[in-house]
């Protein structure tokens, strides 16, 4: 009986706990009104209501969607939006499901969140705010959602991603090693992924940035944060090398996870890439 109890605790209880950590949401906090120059809009994605802010730019410029990472919200990316606004772009900031002011209780680390990005893309199209196409900018989990959403979309003109991971299974195994010192062969990891799929209703094998980027024709800029152990250069480089179109990899010296915006060369590299890409 003790063996059965301990076995259940180890091979069921621990993976269930990991699955909860992997899928828990971060919504429900206090929500500030949009700042001057922005308007609040509501998006619909797979039956969920998403909070978004939009600021209007010049119609001849591509419209941008800026997407946050795990545990974050749209407020953290106002500086990115400011840089894009200064170039005349319409910019939409969105809270992904189960984050910020959006509905939802579980996250899939970019998988089902790709539908949220597609909802934002469709809003800009339907509102007449993207007559000259779309630019997508994502960070960490948001970068994976952006890559999945951009696949096979002919009006996407440029994609900028910071700290993406290659596949869901690989990043869970990597973080289990990084955070809990669990080797990849430990059976708790695939079991935890199985429970996460059941809890959040997704297919882990479908969350594959490498496969998605092969179906993106727009120019791609991928950013590696140089001091980030979570999404190291070899992981991001694997994604970039799979891209069939024009692409560039920028390793930001000394930057922490999604900290590239604080480097003095951010504007030169990122906005320069937009110029090179004709966006």
N, C-alpha and C positions, 0 to 999 in steps of 0.2 A: 504493500500500500504506500509505504514511504517512497519507494522507487517510482511508482506511478504518479504520486503527487509531485515529486521533484521533477520528473520527466515532463509532466504537463506544464509546470511552472517555467521550465527552461525552453521547451520546444513550442509552446503555445503562448504562454503569458508574455515572455520577452518579445517574440515577434509581434504580438498584438500591441504591446507598448511602443515598439519601434514604428509600427504602422500608424499609430495615432500621432506620433511626432512627425512623421513624414507627410501626413495629410491634414493636420490641424490648420484651421483658418486663423486670420489675424484681423478680423473686422470688428465693428461695433464700437470703436472709439469715438470721442467727440469730433465733430466735423466742422471745420471753419468754412465760412463763405468764400467764394472765389475772390481773388484780389482784383483790383482795378484792371480793366482791359480784358477780363475773362468773363465768360458766361457759363453757368451750370447747365449741363444737359444730362439726360438720362438715356442709357442704351439698354437694349434687350439682348441677352445672350443665353440661349438654351433655357428660356423661362426665368432667368435671373435678371434683376434690375441692377445696372452698373452705374456708379457715379462717374461723371467725367466733367472736365472743364475744357472749354475751347476758346481760343483767341484767334481772331480773323486777320489774315494777312492779305497780300496782293494776289489777285486771281491768277496771274500769269506764273506764280511760283507753285511748286509742288507743296502739297499739304503733308505735314508730319504728324505721326503718332508716336508718343514717347511712353514707354512702358517700364514700370518699376519691377523690383525683384521681390523675393520672398520676405514677408514680414514688413514690407514697406508700403508706401502709399504715394499718390500722385504729388502731394505737397513737396516731396523730396526732390522733385525734378523740375521745379520752377526755374532754376538757373539754366538747365539745358534748354528749356523752352525759351528763356530770354535770349539766349544766343541765336536760336533759330528765328525768333520774332524779328531780331535786328536785321536779318537777311530778307525779311518780307514774307516769311512762310506763315500760313495758317498752322496752328499747333493744337493738337488734342492730347490732353493728359487723361489717363483712365485708371481707375482703381480696378484691378483684376478681381475676379470672384473671391469671396471670403477675405477680402482685404479692404481697409479703409472704410468707405461708406457704401460699398457694394454688397449685394446679397450673396448668400452662399455660406456654407459651413466647412467645406473641405477644399484643399488645394491638391493639384496633381503636378506641381513643379514645372508647369509650362504646357502640359499635354492638353487638357480640356480648356486651359486658359487661351490657347490659340483661337478658340471660337470667340473669346472676348475681343481679341485683336481684330478678328474678321468683322465682328459687329461694329467696332470703331471705324474700320475701313469703309464699311457699307454706309454708316452714318454720314461720313464726309462725302461719299459719292452722292447719296440721296439728297443731301443738303446743298449740292452744287458748290461745295467748297474745295473740290479736288479735280477741277477740269483739266489740269496739267499733271495729273498723276499723284502718287503717294510716295512719301519717304517713311521708313520704319526705323525706329531707334529703340532697342531693348537692352535691359540690364539684368544679368544673372538669370533667374527664372524667367524674367520678362524677355530676355534675349532668345531663349528657347521657344517661347510662345511666338515671338516675332518670326523666327526662322520657319516654324511650322506653318504659320499663317501666310507667309510670303510665297510659299511654293505654288507654282502654276498661276500666279496672279500677274497678268500682263501689264497692269497699270502701276505696278510697283517700280519706281525708278531708281531707288537706292536703299540699301539696308546697312545699318550700323548696329553692331552688337558688341556688348562688353561683358566679358566673363561668362560666355555660354558653356554648357557642358555638352559632351558628345551624345551619350545615350543615358536613359533613365537608369538602367541596370548598372552601367559603369559608374555613374556618379553616386548611387547609393552605396555600392561596394567601396568606392574611394572614400566617401565620408564616414563609413563605418570604420575603416582603417584609421582615418585621420582623427576622428573624434573619440572612438571607443577602442581603438587598437585591435579590431577584429579582422583577421585575415579574410580574403575574399572567398576562400573555400568553406568557411563556416556555414552550415546549412540554415542558420538562423536568418541569414540575409535574404535568400530567395523566398523563404517562408514569410518574412516580413513584407516583401514586395507583393506576394500573393494576397496577404491580408489587406494591404493598402489598395490593391486593385479592387478587391471586394468592397472595401469601405467607401471608396471615392468613385467607383464605377468607371474605370478606365483600363486601357491596355498598355502595360508598361513597354512592350515591344514596339508600339507605335510612336513612342516618344524618342525619336532618333534624329538629332540635328544633322548628322552626316548625310543621311538619306534625304532629308528635306532640302538641304542646301544644293544638292545635285539638281533640284527642280526649280532653282532660282536663277533667272537670267540677269537680274539687275546687278550693278556693281556692289561689291560687299567689302565693308571695312570691319574687321574684327579686332577688338582691343583686349589685350592681356594685361592684367594688373600685376606688375612685376613682383610684388611682395605678397601675392595672394596664393596660399597653398591649396585653396579649394578648387579653382579652375586653372591649373598651371598651363604653361605655354604648350607642352606637347598635346594636351587635350584640345585647346583652341586651334592649334595649327592643323590638327587632323580635320577639323571642320573646314577651315579655309582651303586646304588643299583639295577638298572634294568639290569646291565650287567651280563650275565650268566657265564662268565669265570673268570680267575684270575684278581683281580682289587685292586686298592689302592687309597685312598684319602689323599692328603697332603694339610693341611691348612697352608699357609705361614704367619707367624706372622708379622703383620704390613705392609704387601705388598699392594701397590696400584694396580689398575687394570692392569693386565698383567705385573706386576713388579716382578714376582717370580725370574727371572734370576738374580736380584740384591741381593738376599738373599745368605749368605755364605754357606748355606746347599744345594743350588740348584744342584750342581754337585753330591753331595753325594746321594741325594734323586733320582734325575732323572736318572743319569747315573747308579746309583746302581740298580734302577728298571730295566734298560735294561740288566744289568748283571744277575739279578734274573730271567729275562724272557728268557735268553739264546740268546739275540740279540747282 
